[in-house]
């Protein structure tokens, strides 16, 4: 299941598409103007704290 979330940081061009890959982990793809510029796998227990790893 894929959900599109509004921008958390930066300008309105940032979009975070979070895709659940397993029970314990979630893979988040960071897109800028439709291009994937970053990918991070994080424990779902800390979905927001790990956002600092993205190049905002």
N, C-alpha and C positions, 0 to 999 in steps of 0.2 A: 504494500500500500504506500502510495506516494502522496505527500502533502506539500503544498506550496505555501510558504510563510512570508509575511511582509518583512521588509528590511529591518534588521535589528540595529545595525550601525551604518554610518556613512550615508551616501545619497540613495535616492530611490532606484538607482540602477542595480543595486545589489539584490540578489534573490537567493534564498537558501532552500534547496530542495532536500528534504530529509526522507530517506528511504530506510525502512526497517529491514535489516538483513537477517536478524536472528532474535532470539528472546533476550539475549544479554547485551547485544551490540547494535549500534545503528550507524549507518554510513551516511554522511552528509556531504552533498556536492554543492560547491559554491560557484555560482555563475555570475559573470559580468557581461552584460550585453549579449547574452545567449552563449557565451563561451565558458567552458569549464576551466576555472583557474585554480581550483584547490579541492582536495578530497581529504576527509578525515574520518577515521573510525574511532568512536568514543563509546564508553559505557553509558547506557541509557539512564543510569542513576545521576549522571552529571551532564545533562544535555546542553546546559547554557555556559557552564564554566569553561568548557573546552572550546567555546566559540572564539576565545582570545587567540587561539592558534591560527585563525584565519588572517590573511593579510589585509585587514581593514585599514 
